[in-house]
Amino acid sequence: MRRSTGRFEIHMNTMGWKISNEHYAKWKKNVGKSFKAPQTRVAPMYLGGEKKRNMNAGKTRLESTAVYRRIIF
Protein backbone atom coordinates (compact mmCIF):
# COMPACT_ATOMS: atom_id res chain seq x y z
CA MET A 1 0.00 0.00 0.00
CA ARG A 2 3.02 2.30 -0.14
CA ARG A 3 2.63 5.24 -2.50
CA SER A 4 5.13 6.58 -5.00
CA THR A 5 7.69 8.99 -3.51
CA GLY A 6 7.81 11.18 -6.60
CA ARG A 7 11.46 10.27 -7.22
CA PHE A 8 10.71 6.96 -8.85
CA GLU A 9 7.54 5.12 -9.70
CA ILE A 10 6.53 1.79 -8.24
CA HIS A 11 4.29 0.59 -11.06
CA MET A 12 2.24 -1.78 -8.94
CA ASN A 13 1.27 1.19 -6.75
CA THR A 14 0.53 3.66 -9.55
CA MET A 15 -1.03 1.50 -12.26
CA GLY A 16 -3.03 -1.23 -10.52
CA TRP A 17 -2.75 -4.93 -11.34
CA LYS A 18 -4.56 -8.19 -12.00
CA ILE A 19 -2.80 -11.53 -11.38
CA SER A 20 -4.10 -14.77 -12.91
CA ASN A 21 -5.18 -17.54 -10.51
CA GLU A 22 -2.28 -19.76 -11.60
CA HIS A 23 0.36 -17.05 -11.16
CA TYR A 24 -1.12 -15.87 -7.86
CA ALA A 25 -1.05 -19.37 -6.32
CA LYS A 26 2.54 -19.97 -7.46
CA TRP A 27 3.72 -16.55 -6.25
CA LYS A 28 2.03 -17.01 -2.87
CA LYS A 29 3.68 -20.43 -2.44
CA ASN A 30 7.12 -19.06 -3.38
CA VAL A 31 6.94 -16.05 -1.05
CA GLY A 32 5.69 -18.04 1.94
CA LYS A 33 4.13 -16.85 5.21
CA SER A 34 5.01 -13.19 4.69
CA PHE A 35 2.82 -13.04 1.54
CA LYS A 36 0.15 -10.31 1.79
CA ALA A 37 -0.44 -8.99 -1.74
CA PRO A 38 -3.99 -8.88 -3.14
CA GLN A 39 -4.72 -10.64 -6.45
CA THR A 40 -6.37 -7.55 -7.94
CA ARG A 41 -5.80 -3.91 -7.10
CA VAL A 42 -6.91 -0.71 -8.78
CA ALA A 43 -4.63 2.32 -8.97
CA PRO A 44 -5.11 4.93 -6.21
CA MET A 45 -6.60 8.38 -6.82
CA TYR A 46 -3.51 10.28 -5.68
CA LEU A 47 0.27 9.76 -5.73
CA GLY A 48 2.74 10.67 -3.01
CA GLY A 49 2.10 13.07 -0.19
CA GLU A 50 1.48 16.05 -2.48
CA LYS A 51 -2.03 14.99 -3.54
CA LYS A 52 -0.92 14.73 -7.17
CA ARG A 53 -3.80 13.18 -9.14
CA ASN A 54 -3.05 9.77 -10.67
CA MET A 55 -4.06 9.51 -14.34
CA ASN A 56 -4.57 5.74 -13.83
CA ALA A 57 -6.94 6.16 -10.87
CA GLY A 58 -9.44 3.30 -10.53
CA LYS A 59 -7.86 1.28 -13.37
CA THR A 60 -5.86 -1.95 -13.58
CA ARG A 61 -3.19 -1.52 -16.24
CA LEU A 62 -0.85 -4.40 -15.39
CA GLU A 63 -1.58 -8.11 -15.88
CA SER A 64 0.64 -11.02 -14.84
CA THR A 65 2.51 -12.88 -17.56
CA ALA A 66 4.87 -15.13 -15.56
CA VAL A 67 6.21 -15.99 -12.11
CA TYR A 68 9.87 -16.70 -11.44
CA ARG A 69 10.72 -17.60 -7.86
CA ARG A 70 9.48 -14.63 -5.78
CA ILE A 71 9.11 -12.22 -8.71
CA ILE A 72 5.98 -11.73 -10.78
CA PHE A 73 6.08 -10.27 -14.30
SEBA-698032 format. One record per residue (C-alpha): x, y, z. Coordinates in Angstrom, 2 decimals. Example, Ala and Ser with C-alpha at 12.3 -4.5 7.8 and 13.67 -1.06 7.14 Angstrom:
2
        c1        c2        c3
     12.30     -4.50      7.80
     13.67     -1.06      7.14
END
This chain:
73
        c1        c2        c3
      0.00      0.00      0.00
      3.02      2.30     -0.14
      2.63      5.24     -2.50
      5.13      6.58     -5.00
      7.69      8.99     -3.51
      7.81     11.18     -6.60
     11.46     10.27     -7.22
     10.71      6.96     -8.85
      7.54      5.12     -9.70
      6.53      1.79     -8.24
      4.29      0.59    -11.06
      2.24     -1.78     -8.94
      1.27      1.19     -6.75
      0.53      3.66     -9.55
     -1.03      1.50    -12.26
     -3.03     -1.23    -10.52
     -2.75     -4.93    -11.34
     -4.56     -8.19    -12.00
     -2.80    -11.53    -11.38
     -4.10    -14.77    -12.91
     -5.18    -17.54    -10.51
     -2.28    -19.76    -11.60
      0.36    -17.05    -11.16
     -1.12    -15.87     -7.86
     -1.05    -19.37     -6.32
      2.54    -19.97     -7.46
      3.72    -16.55     -6.25
      2.03    -17.01     -2.87
      3.68    -20.43     -2.44
      7.12    -19.06     -3.38
      6.94    -16.05     -1.05
      5.69    -18.04      1.94
      4.13    -16.85      5.21
      5.01    -13.19      4.69
      2.82    -13.04      1.54
      0.15    -10.31      1.79
     -0.44     -8.99     -1.74
     -3.99     -8.88     -3.14
     -4.72    -10.64     -6.45
     -6.37     -7.55     -7.94
     -5.80     -3.91     -7.10
     -6.91     -0.71     -8.78
     -4.63      2.32     -8.97
     -5.11      4.93     -6.21
     -6.60      8.38     -6.82
     -3.51     10.28     -5.68
      0.27      9.76     -5.73
      2.74     10.67     -3.01
      2.10     13.07     -0.19
      1.48     16.05     -2.48
     -2.03     14.99     -3.54
     -0.92     14.73     -7.17
     -3.80     13.18     -9.14
     -3.05      9.77    -10.67
     -4.06      9.51    -14.34
     -4.57      5.74    -13.83
     -6.94      6.16    -10.87
     -9.44      3.30    -10.53
     -7.86      1.28    -13.37
     -5.86     -1.95    -13.58
     -3.19     -1.52    -16.24
     -0.85     -4.40    -15.39
     -1.58     -8.11    -15.88
      0.64    -11.02    -14.84
      2.51    -12.88    -17.56
      4.87    -15.13    -15.56
      6.21    -15.99    -12.11
      9.87    -16.70    -11.44
     10.72    -17.60     -7.86
      9.48    -14.63     -5.78
      9.11    -12.22     -8.71
      5.98    -11.73    -10.78
      6.08    -10.27    -14.30
END
